[in-house]
Amino acid sequence: MIERIPTRIPNRASSQRGFALVTSVFLITMLFLLSAYMVGFRVQQDAGVSLDTLGTRAYAAARSGVEWGAYNSLRNNTCAASSALAFSGTLSGYTATVTCTRSQFDEAGVTVSTDTIVANACNQPAGGNCPNNAPGANYVERQVTIMVSR
């Protein structure tokens, strides 16, 4: 009698055992890396928006400073050498240092006075004045210059 040796035909499902595990580990790793990148991107974007808002407020404070200087020049005929303005409300925490320099010119026999008004505003004044030469984190500063002639 001839003994028959069973031939084993490989089962297709058993030869691919573990493939789903490798694929799922790869996909989970990729999703984790993508989410970590998106979180980092979002943090940087929020920091940029915050600094932009601080800069806009500093510009508004500087603009208010030059308008105050122009009012004093045109209405009161004064040109203060240096003044520090502190703000309240939305601009609380900001200070504008306003300087004014008066120059007189002779143009065809007519004397013309020109006031150069410079307002430097910041959110961390040093000794009550801007600019701050040793600022901390989130320091913003804006400068606006105008000339008023009379």
MOJO-V130672 format. One line per field, one symbol per residue. ss: DSSP state (h for helix, s for strand, l for the rest). phi: phi as a letter, one per 20 degrees, with the letter a starting at -180 (. if undefined). burial: 1 if it has 16 or more other ideal C-beta (glycine too) atoms within 10 Angstrom, else 0. Layout:
ss = ???
phi = ???
burial = ???
This chain:
ss = lllllllllllhhhhlllhhhhhhhhhhhhhhhhhhhhhhhhhhhhhhhhhhhhhhhhhhhhhhhhhhhhhhhhhllllllsssssllhhhlllsssssssssssssllssssssssssssslllsllslllllllllllsssssssssl
phi = .eeeefeeefeffffdfnfffffffffffffffffffffffffffffffffffffffffffffffffffffffeedlccffabddddcmfefndcdedcccdcccdclndedecdedcdddbdcfemncdedecfefmfcbccccccddc
burial = 000000000000000000000000000000000000000000000000000001001111111111011101100000100010101000100111111101000000000000111111111110001101001000011111000100
